[in-house]
């Protein structure tokens, strides 16, 4: 079901209309009837602030954010608060998903200036001439509480300081600017360990919750990049493989059965607020679910846990059915709030359960599965669903009927809003994840919508050789590093599923654009933004994972894969410089960059890459031989008549009956001439070891 019915989760005066109503951001439109004189981020708004010498009040959030809605209801919809905002500031509302570069810059400033992490909403008061923060914080309540000043107190204090203490503000900003400059210039100068993996494993083990999975304490976030690294160690039978397996399995079990996952529709929520994976913040994001699908699919194969495969398929179905857009792409998120408050769409009171399950036998089954006979776990008045009894893998008819009845009953409630932005990077992350899962589960049903989405991105987001950040936007905002990196990875995954000559051409053009517009030629690695983005406080470069895999690391991995496929070392050289810069940047805390460590391991031990050349009549036999590739292997089945191949790839020529070329890095073994031989070799091989008859390509 498409959840479109609750676009504004807070009350607003109906007689005010600011400049946000016509924007292509649901988050901005949610504030279109505030009495605040909001501007979107624009040169015009900044020019007004400079002309009138007024500070900028920059409010950053996103449509699915619960606390953004709370502050909007408490402050931005209040006419008296709005009058003070309008009187002293030029007020700008920013969707962080549309301008992640600005969000990153001011989140970083929040951390450096206040020595604590930020979040959303982010509230920044900026000097209009330099765009440097005068004062910065996150959520501010309407009345002082929990050590926070009231928002009106903050407004008055900043306005007074700007009016009467300009010299002090200037000195403070110069000091902060120096601190920020030092922090940025120091990045990448630390001594990196020769082998960062043992230190990273010690750090991951130290923060692991042995009883509940995930990181110790609350809140509980899904750290998918770390779990993927641990699966790599299990696959390679590394020294820490058994410890890695325990960490992965404990965490995946807890996430799949706990409150982080919606057991009725298969989607995952953003994170849980407690240390037992029970109660989430109820927003559902495309980028989280995009990572869960290949994570559970990979664990299903590697750990022989087919129940994980069901989790992956259910999650993929949720993405398709709930986030699917008409053009074949996927929407960004579902809101945390719905009419009735946060979580109202998902939780169950005794009356709601009884109405949905009038049959006593069904109620007994539901109580066994979800704990309806146990104390409430949500605000002392309701249950949020957790799986206390797992149904058999083949499905229990009674439990399936119960879940169906609950899902039908829930679908009658007013749904949370869906943010329909088609973000290029998030869609690319989902495409790559679905294609990885399709290969690991040998499931073409996962691949078909992903390849359709890739075609939609080519049509909508790749505009005359320029990638845009939002495929359904008319603004033409150039895409960021993550968008380029995730999309390059997605194209390569698509080539591995089914070869298309045009995709190789596209991947090469995209890789060149990535390097041309984002590479830090002096230090190595890539900036998050391009020069055209005019990033305040300078272009930033990061190697740590956030809720998404690090763009530098994904770019490096994809460039290595492209370089080996095309036989062109210069792409690998660019990746090498990026990884060297990243390892230095992470220094003594390599666990913060799990995706970078995965890329570094690929550089040290290039994964086997198999290129099969086959005619249509032979293709299915060869595809059957590589149907279930081991984790870490790459394979491309290229038609005998493929055109416009680069020289090194064209040299892997077709022979009647088909032929397979097996290379690791730039070292190859004797070609394999029969599918059965390739299948037997794959059964007996693991990544990182060269066959005895290897020869330099």
C-alpha positions as CSV (number, residue, x, y, z in Angstrom):
1,X,0.0,0.0,0.0
2,X,1.3,3.5,-0.8
3,X,1.3,5.6,2.3
4,X,0.4,9.1,1.1
5,X,-2.3,10.2,3.4
6,X,-0.5,12.2,6.1
7,X,1.8,14.8,4.6
8,X,1.8,17.2,7.6
9,X,2.0,15.5,11.0
10,X,1.5,18.7,12.9
11,X,-1.2,21.4,13.0
12,X,-0.6,24.5,11.0
13,X,-2.4,27.8,10.5
14,X,-4.3,27.6,7.2
15,X,-4.0,31.3,6.3
16,X,-0.3,31.5,5.8
17,X,1.6,30.3,2.7
18,X,5.4,30.8,2.4
19,X,7.8,29.9,-0.4
20,X,7.9,26.2,0.3
21,X,4.6,25.1,-1.2
22,X,6.0,24.6,-4.8
23,X,9.2,22.8,-3.9
24,X,9.9,19.2,-4.8
25,X,10.6,18.2,-1.1
26,X,7.8,16.8,1.0
27,X,9.7,18.0,4.1
28,X,9.6,21.6,2.9
29,X,6.0,21.3,1.8
30,X,5.1,20.1,5.3
31,X,6.2,23.6,6.5
32,X,4.5,25.6,3.7
33,X,1.7,26.9,5.9
34,X,3.8,27.7,8.9
35,X,3.6,31.4,9.9
36,X,7.3,31.5,9.6
37,X,8.6,33.3,6.5
38,X,10.5,30.3,5.3
39,X,12.9,30.3,2.3
40,X,14.4,27.3,0.7
41,X,18.2,27.3,0.5
42,X,18.9,29.6,-2.4
43,X,21.2,32.4,-3.6
44,X,18.2,34.7,-3.3
45,X,17.6,34.0,0.4
46,X,21.3,34.4,1.2
47,X,21.4,37.7,-0.7
48,X,18.4,39.0,1.3
49,X,20.2,38.1,4.5
50,X,23.4,39.9,3.5
51,X,21.5,42.9,2.2
52,X,19.7,43.4,5.4
53,X,22.6,42.1,7.6
54,X,20.4,39.6,9.3
55,X,21.6,36.2,10.6
56,X,20.4,33.1,8.8
57,X,18.3,30.7,10.9
58,X,18.9,27.4,9.1
59,X,16.6,24.5,10.2
60,X,17.7,21.1,8.7
61,X,15.6,18.0,8.9
62,X,13.8,15.4,6.7
63,X,10.2,14.2,6.2
64,X,10.3,11.0,8.2
65,X,12.0,12.6,11.3
66,X,9.9,12.5,14.5
67,X,11.7,15.2,16.5
68,X,11.6,17.5,13.4
69,X,7.8,17.2,13.6
70,X,7.8,17.8,17.3
71,X,9.8,21.1,17.0
72,X,7.6,22.2,14.1
73,X,4.4,21.6,16.1
74,X,5.8,23.3,19.2
75,X,7.6,26.3,17.7
76,X,7.3,26.8,13.9
77,X,3.5,26.5,14.0
78,X,3.3,29.0,16.9
79,X,2.5,32.5,15.6
80,X,4.3,34.3,18.5
81,X,7.5,32.2,18.0
82,X,7.2,32.7,14.2
83,X,6.9,36.5,14.7
84,X,10.2,36.5,16.6
85,X,11.9,34.4,13.9
86,X,10.6,36.6,11.1
87,X,11.6,39.8,12.9
88,X,15.3,39.0,13.5
89,X,16.3,36.3,11.0
90,X,16.2,35.1,7.4
91,X,14.7,31.7,8.0
92,X,15.8,28.8,5.7
93,X,14.3,25.3,5.8
94,X,16.5,22.6,4.3
95,X,15.8,19.0,3.4
96,X,19.0,17.2,4.4
97,X,18.3,14.4,1.9
98,X,18.4,16.9,-1.0
99,X,21.5,18.7,0.3
100,X,23.6,16.2,2.2
101,X,26.7,18.4,1.6
102,X,25.2,21.2,3.7
103,X,23.9,18.9,6.3
104,X,27.3,17.2,6.7
105,X,29.1,20.6,6.9
106,X,26.8,21.9,9.7
107,X,26.6,18.5,11.5
108,X,30.4,18.6,11.6
109,X,30.4,22.1,12.9
110,X,27.9,21.0,15.6
111,X,30.3,18.3,16.7
112,X,33.4,20.5,16.7
113,X,31.8,23.5,18.4
114,X,29.7,21.6,21.0
115,X,31.8,18.4,21.4
116,X,28.8,16.2,20.9
117,X,27.1,14.6,18.0
118,X,24.3,16.3,16.2
119,X,21.1,15.0,14.7
120,X,17.8,16.2,13.4
121,X,16.4,18.7,13.6
122,X,19.6,20.7,13.3
123,X,19.2,24.4,14.2
124,X,22.0,26.7,13.0
125,X,22.3,30.4,13.2
126,X,24.7,31.6,10.5
127,X,26.6,34.8,9.8
128,X,25.0,35.8,6.5
129,X,28.4,37.0,5.0
130,X,30.5,33.9,5.8
131,X,27.8,31.2,6.4
132,X,29.8,30.2,9.5
133,X,27.8,29.3,12.6
134,X,27.2,31.9,15.2
135,X,25.4,29.4,17.4
136,X,24.4,25.8,16.6
137,X,22.3,23.1,18.2
138,X,19.6,20.5,17.5
139,X,16.1,20.3,19.0
140,X,15.1,23.1,21.3
141,X,11.8,22.8,23.4
142,X,9.2,25.5,23.8
143,X,10.0,25.7,27.6
144,X,13.4,25.0,29.3
145,X,13.7,21.3,30.1
146,X,16.3,18.6,30.3
147,X,19.1,21.1,30.4
148,X,18.0,22.8,27.2
149,X,17.0,26.4,26.9
150,X,13.6,27.3,25.4
151,X,13.7,28.0,21.7
152,X,12.5,31.6,22.3
153,X,15.4,32.1,24.7
154,X,17.8,31.0,22.0
155,X,16.2,33.3,19.5
156,X,16.4,36.3,21.8
157,X,20.0,35.6,22.8
158,X,21.3,35.2,19.3
159,X,19.4,38.3,18.1
160,X,20.8,40.3,21.0
161,X,24.4,39.1,20.5
162,X,24.2,39.9,16.8
163,X,23.0,43.4,17.6
164,X,25.2,44.3,20.5
165,X,28.2,41.9,20.5
166,X,29.3,41.8,16.9
167,X,33.0,42.0,17.8
168,X,32.8,39.1,20.2
169,X,31.0,37.1,17.6
170,X,33.6,37.8,15.0
171,X,36.4,36.8,17.3
172,X,34.6,33.6,18.2
173,X,33.9,32.7,14.6
174,X,37.6,33.3,13.7
175,X,38.6,30.9,16.6
176,X,36.1,28.3,15.4
177,X,37.2,28.7,11.8
178,X,40.8,28.0,12.9
179,X,39.7,24.9,14.8
180,X,37.8,23.7,11.8
181,X,40.7,24.4,9.4
182,X,43.1,22.5,11.7
183,X,40.7,19.6,12.0
184,X,40.3,19.4,8.2
185,X,44.0,19.8,7.5
186,X,45.0,17.2,10.1
187,X,42.7,14.6,8.4
188,X,44.8,11.9,6.8
189,X,48.0,12.6,8.6
190,X,47.8,9.9,11.3
191,X,50.0,6.9,11.3
192,X,48.0,3.9,10.1
193,X,48.9,0.4,11.3
194,X,50.5,-1.9,8.6
195,X,47.6,-4.3,9.1
196,X,44.5,-2.4,10.5
197,X,42.3,-5.5,10.6
198,X,43.4,-7.0,13.9
199,X,43.0,-3.6,15.7
200,X,39.6,-3.1,14.0
201,X,38.4,-6.6,15.2
202,X,39.5,-5.8,18.7
203,X,37.5,-2.6,18.6
204,X,34.4,-4.3,17.1
205,X,34.6,-7.0,19.8
206,X,35.0,-4.4,22.6
207,X,31.8,-2.7,21.6
208,X,29.8,-5.8,20.8
209,X,26.8,-6.7,23.0
210,X,27.3,-10.4,23.6
211,X,23.8,-10.9,24.9
212,X,21.7,-8.8,22.5
213,X,23.8,-8.3,19.5
214,X,24.8,-4.9,18.0
215,X,26.7,-2.3,19.9
216,X,26.4,-2.2,23.6
217,X,23.8,0.1,25.2
218,X,21.1,2.2,23.6
219,X,20.1,3.2,21.1
220,X,20.5,0.2,18.9
221,X,21.4,0.9,15.2
222,X,21.9,-1.6,12.4
223,X,25.6,-1.3,11.5
224,X,25.3,-3.1,8.2
225,X,28.8,-2.2,6.9
226,X,30.4,-3.8,10.0
227,X,28.4,-6.9,9.6
228,X,29.4,-7.2,5.9
229,X,33.1,-7.0,7.0
230,X,32.5,-9.7,9.6
231,X,30.9,-11.9,6.9
232,X,34.0,-11.5,4.7
233,X,36.1,-12.8,7.6
234,X,33.9,-15.8,8.0
235,X,34.0,-16.5,4.2
236,X,37.8,-16.3,4.2
237,X,38.2,-18.5,7.3
238,X,40.3,-15.7,8.8
239,X,41.8,-16.0,12.3
240,X,38.8,-14.2,13.8
241,X,36.3,-16.1,11.7
242,X,34.5,-17.8,14.6
243,X,34.2,-14.6,16.7
244,X,33.0,-12.8,13.6
245,X,30.3,-15.5,13.0
246,X,29.0,-15.2,16.5
247,X,28.8,-11.4,16.3
248,X,27.0,-11.6,12.9
249,X,24.5,-14.3,13.8
250,X,23.7,-12.9,17.3
251,X,23.0,-9.5,15.7
252,X,21.0,-10.7,12.7
253,X,18.8,-12.9,14.9
254,X,18.1,-10.0,17.2
255,X,17.3,-7.5,14.4
256,X,15.1,-10.0,12.5
257,X,13.0,-11.1,15.6
258,X,13.0,-7.8,17.6
259,X,11.2,-4.6,17.2
260,X,13.6,-3.2,14.5
261,X,11.8,-5.4,11.9
262,X,8.1,-5.2,11.0
263,X,7.1,-8.9,10.9
264,X,3.9,-8.1,9.1
265,X,5.3,-6.4,6.0
266,X,9.1,-7.2,6.2
267,X,10.5,-3.7,6.3
268,X,13.1,-2.5,8.9
269,X,12.7,0.6,11.0
270,X,15.5,3.1,11.4
271,X,16.8,2.1,14.9
272,X,15.6,1.0,18.3
273,X,15.6,3.4,21.3
274,X,16.3,0.7,23.9
275,X,19.2,-1.8,24.4
276,X,17.0,-4.8,23.7
277,X,15.9,-4.1,20.1
278,X,12.3,-3.7,21.3
279,X,10.9,-0.2,20.5
280,X,12.0,1.6,17.4
281,X,11.8,5.2,16.1
282,X,9.2,4.2,13.6
283,X,10.5,5.8,10.4
284,X,11.5,3.4,7.6
285,X,14.2,4.5,5.2
286,X,15.1,3.2,1.8
287,X,18.8,3.2,2.5
288,X,18.5,1.0,5.6
289,X,16.4,-1.6,3.8
290,X,18.6,-1.4,0.8
291,X,21.5,-2.7,2.9
292,X,19.5,-5.3,4.9
293,X,18.5,-7.2,1.7
294,X,22.1,-8.2,0.6
295,X,23.2,-8.6,4.3
296,X,20.6,-11.2,5.1
297,X,20.9,-12.9,1.7
298,X,24.7,-13.2,2.1
299,X,24.4,-14.6,5.6
300,X,21.8,-17.1,4.4
301,X,24.3,-18.5,1.9
302,X,27.3,-18.3,4.1
303,X,25.9,-19.5,7.4
304,X,23.4,-22.0,5.9
305,X,20.5,-20.1,7.4
306,X,17.7,-20.1,4.9
307,X,15.5,-18.2,7.4
308,X,17.7,-15.3,6.7
309,X,16.9,-15.7,3.0
310,X,13.2,-15.3,3.8
311,X,14.0,-12.1,5.7
312,X,15.9,-10.7,2.7
313,X,13.0,-11.6,0.3
314,X,10.4,-10.1,2.6
315,X,12.4,-6.9,2.9
316,X,12.8,-6.7,-0.9
317,X,9.0,-7.2,-1.3
318,X,8.4,-4.4,1.2
319,X,10.6,-2.0,-0.8
320,X,8.8,-2.9,-4.1
321,X,5.3,-2.9,-2.8
322,X,5.5,0.1,-0.4
323,X,8.1,2.4,-1.8
324,X,7.6,1.7,-5.5
325,X,7.2,4.7,-7.7
326,X,5.5,4.8,-11.2
327,X,8.7,5.4,-13.1
328,X,10.2,2.2,-11.6
329,X,12.3,3.8,-8.9
330,X,11.7,3.8,-5.1
331,X,10.6,6.5,-2.7
332,X,12.9,7.7,0.1
333,X,11.0,6.9,3.3
334,X,7.9,6.4,5.4
335,X,7.3,8.8,8.2
336,X,7.8,8.0,11.9
337,X,4.5,9.7,12.7
338,X,1.0,9.1,11.6
339,X,-2.4,10.5,12.9
340,X,-2.4,9.5,16.6
341,X,1.3,10.0,17.1
342,X,4.6,8.2,16.6
343,X,4.1,4.5,16.1
344,X,0.3,4.7,16.1
345,X,0.1,2.9,12.8
346,X,2.1,0.0,14.1
347,X,1.2,-0.7,17.8
348,X,-1.6,-2.9,19.1
349,X,-3.9,-2.4,22.0
350,X,-5.9,-5.3,23.4
351,X,-9.1,-3.9,21.7
352,X,-7.3,-3.7,18.3
353,X,-6.0,-7.3,18.6
354,X,-9.4,-8.6,19.6
355,X,-11.1,-6.9,16.7
356,X,-8.5,-8.3,14.2
357,X,-8.5,-11.8,15.7
358,X,-12.0,-12.7,16.9
359,X,-11.3,-16.5,16.6
360,X,-9.9,-17.9,19.9
361,X,-7.5,-20.3,18.2
362,X,-6.0,-17.5,16.1
363,X,-5.6,-15.4,19.3
364,X,-3.8,-18.2,20.9
365,X,-1.4,-18.5,17.9
366,X,-0.9,-14.8,17.9
367,X,-0.1,-14.7,21.6
368,X,2.5,-17.4,21.2
369,X,4.1,-15.6,18.3
370,X,3.9,-12.0,19.4
371,X,3.4,-12.1,23.2
372,X,-0.1,-10.7,23.4
373,X,-0.4,-12.5,26.7
374,X,2.6,-10.7,28.1
375,X,2.9,-7.2,29.6
376,X,2.7,-4.3,27.3
377,X,6.1,-3.1,25.8
378,X,5.0,0.2,24.3
379,X,4.3,3.1,26.7
380,X,2.6,0.8,29.2
381,X,-0.5,0.6,27.1
382,X,0.1,-1.4,23.9
383,X,2.3,-3.9,22.2
384,X,4.8,-3.3,19.4
385,X,5.3,-6.6,17.6
386,X,8.3,-8.8,18.3
387,X,8.7,-12.4,17.2
388,X,8.8,-14.6,20.3
389,X,8.2,-17.8,18.4
390,X,9.6,-18.3,14.9
391,X,7.4,-20.1,12.4
392,X,8.9,-23.0,10.5
393,X,10.8,-22.1,7.3
394,X,8.2,-23.6,5.1
395,X,5.5,-21.6,6.8
396,X,2.9,-22.5,9.4
397,X,-0.6,-22.1,8.0
398,X,-2.1,-20.9,11.3
399,X,0.7,-18.3,11.9
400,X,0.5,-17.1,8.3
401,X,-3.3,-16.6,8.7
402,X,-2.7,-14.6,11.8
403,X,-0.2,-12.4,10.2
404,X,-2.4,-11.8,7.2
405,X,-5.4,-10.9,9.5
406,X,-3.2,-8.4,11.5
407,X,-1.8,-6.9,8.3
408,X,-5.3,-6.4,6.8
409,X,-6.6,-4.8,10.0
410,X,-3.6,-2.5,10.2
411,X,-4.0,-1.4,6.6
412,X,-7.4,0.2,7.6
413,X,-5.6,2.7,9.9
414,X,-4.5,6.1,8.6
415,X,-1.0,5.5,7.2
416,X,2.2,7.4,7.7
417,X,3.2,9.7,4.9
418,X,5.6,8.5,2.2
419,X,8.3,10.8,0.9
420,X,8.3,10.3,-2.8
421,X,11.7,11.8,-3.6
422,X,13.6,9.5,-6.0
423,X,17.1,10.0,-4.7
424,X,19.7,8.8,-7.1
425,X,22.2,7.4,-4.5
426,X,19.6,5.7,-2.3
427,X,18.0,4.0,-5.4
428,X,21.5,2.9,-6.6
429,X,22.2,1.5,-3.2
430,X,19.0,-0.5,-3.4
431,X,19.7,-1.7,-6.9
432,X,23.1,-3.0,-6.1
433,X,21.8,-4.6,-2.9
434,X,19.0,-6.4,-4.7
435,X,21.3,-7.7,-7.5
436,X,23.8,-9.0,-4.9
437,X,20.9,-10.7,-3.1
438,X,19.6,-12.1,-6.4
439,X,23.0,-13.7,-7.1
440,X,23.4,-15.1,-3.6
441,X,19.9,-16.5,-3.4
442,X,19.8,-17.5,-7.1
443,X,16.5,-15.5,-7.4
444,X,15.7,-13.7,-10.6
445,X,12.6,-12.2,-9.1
446,X,14.9,-10.0,-7.0
447,X,17.0,-8.9,-10.1
448,X,14.2,-7.9,-12.5
449,X,12.9,-4.8,-10.6
450,X,16.5,-3.7,-9.8
451,X,17.5,-3.7,-13.4
452,X,14.3,-1.8,-14.3
453,X,15.2,0.8,-11.7
454,X,18.7,1.0,-13.1
455,X,17.2,1.8,-16.6
456,X,15.0,4.4,-14.9
457,X,18.1,6.1,-13.4
458,X,19.8,6.1,-16.8
459,X,16.7,7.8,-18.3
460,X,16.0,10.3,-15.5
461,X,19.2,11.0,-13.5
462,X,22.0,10.8,-16.2
463,X,21.5,14.0,-18.1
464,X,23.9,14.7,-20.9
465,X,26.8,13.1,-19.1
466,X,25.9,14.7,-15.7
467,X,24.5,12.7,-12.9
468,X,21.8,14.6,-10.8
469,X,21.1,13.9,-7.2
470,X,17.3,13.6,-7.4
471,X,16.1,11.7,-10.4
472,X,12.5,13.1,-10.3
473,X,13.6,16.8,-9.7
474,X,13.7,19.5,-12.3
475,X,16.4,21.4,-10.4
476,X,19.3,19.5,-12.1
477,X,21.4,19.6,-8.9
478,X,24.7,17.7,-9.6
479,X,24.9,14.5,-7.7
480,X,27.4,14.0,-4.9
481,X,30.2,11.5,-4.3
482,X,27.9,8.8,-2.8
483,X,25.5,9.0,-5.7
484,X,28.3,8.4,-8.2
485,X,30.0,5.6,-6.2
486,X,26.7,3.7,-5.4
487,X,25.6,4.0,-9.0
488,X,28.9,2.8,-10.4
489,X,28.7,-0.2,-8.0
490,X,25.1,-0.9,-9.2
491,X,26.0,-0.8,-12.9
492,X,28.8,-3.3,-12.2
493,X,26.5,-5.6,-10.3
494,X,24.0,-5.4,-13.2
495,X,26.8,-6.3,-15.7
496,X,27.5,-9.4,-13.5
497,X,23.9,-10.4,-13.6
498,X,23.4,-10.0,-17.3
499,X,25.8,-8.3,-19.7
500,X,24.9,-5.2,-21.7
501,X,27.5,-3.4,-23.7
502,X,25.9,0.0,-23.0
503,X,26.3,-0.6,-19.3
504,X,30.1,-0.9,-19.6
505,X,30.2,2.3,-21.5
506,X,28.0,4.0,-18.9
507,X,30.2,2.7,-16.0
508,X,33.3,4.0,-17.7
509,X,31.8,7.5,-18.3
510,X,30.5,7.6,-14.7
511,X,33.8,6.6,-13.3
512,X,35.5,9.4,-15.2
513,X,33.0,11.9,-14.0
514,X,33.6,10.7,-10.4
515,X,37.3,11.2,-10.7
516,X,37.0,14.5,-12.6
517,X,34.7,16.2,-10.2
518,X,35.5,14.7,-6.8
519,X,39.1,13.4,-6.6
520,X,41.4,15.1,-4.2
521,X,44.4,15.2,-6.5
522,X,46.7,16.4,-3.7
523,X,46.0,14.0,-0.9
524,X,44.1,11.1,-2.6
525,X,40.5,10.1,-2.0
526,X,37.4,12.0,-2.9
527,X,35.6,15.0,-1.7
528,X,31.9,14.6,-0.9
529,X,30.9,17.6,-3.0
530,X,31.9,19.0,-6.3
531,X,33.1,22.6,-6.8
532,X,29.7,23.4,-8.3
533,X,28.1,22.8,-4.9
534,X,29.9,25.8,-3.3
535,X,30.2,24.0,0.0
536,X,30.3,26.3,3.0
537,X,33.4,25.9,5.2
538,X,35.2,24.0,2.4
539,X,34.8,20.7,0.7
540,X,34.8,17.8,3.1
541,X,36.4,14.3,2.7
542,X,35.4,11.4,5.0
543,X,36.3,7.7,5.2
544,X,34.1,6.6,8.0
545,X,30.8,4.8,7.5
546,X,27.6,6.4,8.7
547,X,24.2,4.9,8.4
548,X,25.3,4.3,4.8
549,X,28.5,2.8,3.4
550,X,31.3,5.3,3.0
551,X,31.4,6.9,-0.5
552,X,35.2,6.9,-0.7
553,X,35.4,3.2,0.1
554,X,32.6,2.2,-2.3
555,X,34.2,4.3,-5.0
556,X,37.6,2.7,-4.5
557,X,36.1,-0.8,-4.6
558,X,34.1,-0.1,-7.7
559,X,37.1,1.5,-9.5
560,X,39.2,-1.5,-8.7
561,X,36.5,-3.8,-10.1
562,X,36.2,-1.7,-13.2
563,X,40.0,-1.5,-13.6
564,X,40.4,-5.3,-13.5
565,X,37.5,-5.8,-15.8
566,X,38.8,-3.4,-18.4
567,X,42.4,-4.3,-17.8
568,X,43.2,-0.6,-17.1
569,X,45.5,-0.1,-14.1
570,X,44.9,3.7,-13.8
571,X,41.5,3.1,-12.1
572,X,43.2,0.9,-9.6
573,X,45.9,3.5,-8.9
574,X,43.2,6.1,-8.1
575,X,41.6,3.6,-5.7
576,X,45.0,2.8,-4.1
577,X,45.5,6.5,-3.4
578,X,42.1,6.8,-1.9
579,X,42.6,3.8,0.4
580,X,46.0,5.0,1.5
581,X,44.5,8.4,2.4
582,X,41.6,6.7,4.2
583,X,43.7,4.4,6.3
584,X,45.8,7.4,7.4
585,X,42.6,9.3,8.2
586,X,41.2,6.5,10.3
587,X,44.5,6.1,12.2
588,X,44.0,4.3,15.5
589,X,40.2,3.7,15.0
590,X,39.9,1.6,11.9
591,X,36.6,0.0,13.0
592,X,34.9,3.3,12.1
593,X,35.6,2.5,8.4
594,X,34.4,-1.1,7.9
595,X,33.7,-0.5,4.2
596,X,37.1,1.0,3.8
597,X,38.7,-2.1,5.4
598,X,36.7,-4.3,3.0
599,X,38.1,-2.2,0.1
600,X,41.6,-2.4,1.5
601,X,41.4,-6.2,1.7
602,X,40.3,-6.3,-2.0
603,X,43.4,-4.2,-2.8
604,X,45.6,-6.6,-0.9
605,X,44.0,-9.8,-2.3
606,X,42.0,-9.0,-5.5
607,X,38.9,-11.2,-5.7
608,X,38.8,-13.8,-8.4
609,X,37.2,-12.4,-11.6
610,X,35.7,-14.8,-14.1
611,X,34.9,-13.7,-17.6
612,X,32.9,-16.2,-19.6
613,X,32.5,-15.8,-23.4
614,X,29.6,-17.8,-24.7
615,X,27.2,-17.9,-27.6
616,X,23.4,-17.8,-26.8
617,X,23.2,-21.6,-27.3
618,X,25.8,-22.3,-24.7
619,X,25.1,-19.4,-22.3
620,X,22.7,-21.1,-19.9
621,X,25.1,-24.0,-19.3
622,X,27.9,-21.6,-18.3
623,X,25.5,-19.5,-16.2
624,X,24.5,-22.7,-14.4
625,X,28.1,-23.4,-13.6
626,X,28.5,-20.0,-11.9
627,X,24.9,-19.8,-10.5
628,X,26.1,-19.8,-6.9
629,X,29.4,-18.1,-6.8
630,X,31.3,-18.0,-3.5
631,X,31.3,-14.8,-1.6
632,X,33.9,-12.4,-2.9
633,X,34.0,-13.7,-6.5
634,X,33.0,-11.7,-9.6
635,X,31.7,-13.1,-12.8
636,X,30.6,-11.7,-16.2
637,X,29.0,-13.8,-18.9
638,X,29.7,-11.8,-22.1
639,X,28.0,-12.7,-25.4
640,X,30.2,-13.9,-28.2
641,X,29.1,-10.9,-30.3
642,X,29.7,-8.2,-27.7
643,X,30.9,-5.0,-29.3
644,X,33.1,-2.1,-28.2
645,X,35.0,-4.1,-25.6
646,X,38.3,-2.5,-24.4
647,X,41.4,-4.2,-25.6
648,X,42.2,-6.3,-22.6
649,X,38.6,-7.6,-22.4
650,X,38.4,-8.2,-26.1
651,X,41.5,-10.3,-25.9
652,X,39.5,-12.8,-23.8
653,X,38.1,-14.0,-27.0
654,X,35.1,-16.3,-27.6
655,X,35.7,-19.9,-28.7
656,X,33.1,-22.4,-29.9
657,X,31.3,-24.0,-27.0
658,X,32.3,-21.1,-24.7
659,X,35.4,-20.4,-22.6
660,X,36.0,-19.0,-19.1
661,X,38.9,-16.8,-18.2
662,X,39.8,-16.8,-14.5
663,X,42.0,-14.0,-13.2
664,X,42.9,-12.5,-9.8
665,X,44.1,-9.0,-10.2
666,X,46.3,-9.0,-13.4
667,X,47.3,-12.7,-13.0
668,X,45.3,-15.3,-14.9
669,X,45.2,-19.1,-15.1
670,X,44.8,-21.3,-18.1
671,X,41.4,-20.8,-19.6
672,X,38.6,-23.2,-18.7
673,X,36.8,-24.8,-21.7
674,X,33.9,-26.7,-20.1
675,X,31.2,-25.6,-17.7
676,X,31.6,-28.7,-15.5
677,X,35.3,-27.9,-15.1
678,X,34.5,-24.4,-14.0
679,X,31.9,-25.6,-11.5
680,X,34.3,-28.2,-10.0
681,X,37.0,-25.5,-9.7
682,X,34.7,-23.1,-7.9
683,X,33.7,-25.8,-5.4
684,X,37.3,-26.2,-4.4
685,X,38.5,-22.6,-4.4
686,X,38.2,-19.7,-2.0
687,X,39.2,-16.1,-2.6
688,X,42.8,-15.0,-2.1
689,X,44.7,-18.1,-3.3
690,X,46.1,-18.4,-6.8
691,X,46.0,-21.7,-8.7
692,X,49.2,-23.5,-9.4
693,X,49.2,-22.8,-13.1
694,X,48.8,-19.0,-12.8
695,X,50.4,-16.8,-15.3
696,X,50.8,-13.0,-15.7
697,X,48.2,-11.5,-18.0
